[in-house]
Amino acid sequence: MIRLNSHPSGRHFLQIPGPTNVPDRVLRAMDYPTIDHRGPEFQQLGKKVLADIRKVFQTEQPVVIYPASGTGAWEAALVNTLSPGDKVLMYETGHFASLWKKMADKLGLNPEFIVGDWRHGVDAAAIGARLAADSSHEIKAVCVVHNETSTGVTSDVAAVRRAIDAANHPALLLVDTISSLGSVDYRHDDWGVDVTVSGSQKGLMLPPGISFNAVSQKAIAASAQAKLPKAFWGWEEILESNRNGFWPYTPATNLLYGLSEACDMLLEEGLPNVFARHQRHAAATRACVTAWGLEILCQNPAEYSPALTAVVMPDGHSADTFRKVVLENFNMSLGQGLSKLSGKVFRIGHLGDFNDLTLMGTLAGVEMGLALAGVPHRAGGVLAAMESLRNAAASQPALRAA
Ligand SMILES: *Cc1c(COP(=O)(O)O)cnc(C)c1O
């Protein structure tokens, strides 16, 4: 029997919100012999990536690079700055914020969770009010997720900084940018963030395997007093070795080749252009979802994520069944609903190495999948996305035909 698409020719569409599609340039850059990580050639690479990655975090401060997934960098941020029993104020934006909070519990911290509905971002005023009530400064850190990957909601980190300052509170500000760095405008220095956590496999377009802590001088000072046990994650030794372009242990050399190339790509395009591209693709995706008559999970338009869109399934339809239809028929992976959103939403990743036609392929696959899976929707979403992209191009004179 002949089955349509029984052999997946062409490229797989990896449209989950991380890991993202790794560009050929990055793949080629990593396809290179591993070198002596104590030798002079490595030293040049180490110095280059440590300098370049600061530009991506928009910081003049050191960035620590770990051979670990993003979860490791979460742990590093906590164990370097805090002591057993310390109170930390965290905000429930969704699955990832909840996991970070669970980790704080496991590490013996005392996290206080501001409850959220998984459809909105961080309410900076609620953080400000809680800090203002903390006159004895028991709260040692405020932890927020910049782009909540489980919901497609982005939070205003600058507003959180202003709320901390307005309360005149000394708490450190720790921010997870694992799915926003390199996709959504993020400013470690301007926004006065003390530790920015990130990972390689989302906006940075790399395979999974390395992660980051961008640190402030205040965070480094806190790390000298922090009493949670730390060995592998300790910043001090790493920062010492990094001064000469090295690591105290074997770094993920080939991923660092990739990082060097990915930073070149982002900086060649220019960060403002990278951010505008993601905004444009996100707007076209929302135009498409709205035309289908489906609901976007994020309820505040000011907080729509430029990196991904979570779409609510109509009642009585399973998002996972739908995703299976899309994978089997169109060789495309869409993001699943996580924990309490399991089966209820699917997530379209539109971040990383991505252009207008990748988006059109993605949305066409979703629209065909909706029809095949019998999910009630109106046709014409893809057309609405095309119009959105065309209007964006028309408003940019450089892109119009001469
Ligand atoms: C992906 C992700 C994580 C987890 O990172 P891992 O690399 O899987 O450990 C944490 N936070 C956010 C916001 C993420 O998107």
The ligand as a Gaussian input file, in Angstrom:
#p B3LYP/6-31G(d) Opt

LIG

0 1
 C       14.002000      24.645000      28.443000
 C       13.817000      25.458000      29.674000
 C       14.350000      25.074000      30.908000
 C       15.051000      23.765000      31.110000
 O       16.268000      23.719000      30.463000
 P       17.011000      22.320000      30.212000
 O       18.112000      22.696000      29.265000
 O       15.999000      21.382000      29.657000
 O       17.552000      21.864000      31.521000
 C       14.182000      25.933000      31.974000
 N       13.531000      27.100000      31.853000
 C       12.985000      27.481000      30.693000
 C       12.265000      28.793000      30.622000
 C       13.110000      26.682000      29.567000
 O       12.553000      27.068000      28.410000

